[in-house]
């Protein structure tokens, strides 16, 4: 079924595009939400009358995206995570965590627009791509730190051997010495 998009639809197209979609998708989702019109002679005439307004809205979206791209290029966001030995994260940093950190800074970016590329699994500085609008993207600096602050404090280290003299040394007042009889 051919339809005319009345609004930008993610994964399908932009406002004013004519697309061929499955009849069920159009009938059950797109038409009830008011996102499309069936391709008819009357609706094609409506589209021709709307072309100038659609082009103006696209230009405004592009300008707003360029402004946002410049703002993002000047930003550096810090994301924290739990660290295991060797400054390796237990999980990985995803676009959602970066989006939340940006939101805390007052910049509203949908996580689906952030492309991380390879999973971020280590502490350090990384660069991700933010796709704002068709043909407009920006690079964002991401600094990944430990949730506990200085990661060196929390790196797993083997226990130091205890000499027999230190083991039998007097305990501070108020603590009980461990005995083998317990």
Secondary structure, 3 states (H helix, E strand, C coil): CEEEECCCECCCECCCCEEECCHHHHHHHHCCCCCEEECCHHHHHHHHHHHHHHHHHHHHHHHHHHHHHHHHHCCEEEEEECECHHHEEEEEECHHHHHHHHHHCCCCCCHHHEECCCCEEECEEEEEEEEEECCEEEEEEEEEEECCECHHHHCCCCCCCCCHHHHCCCCCCCCCCCCCCC
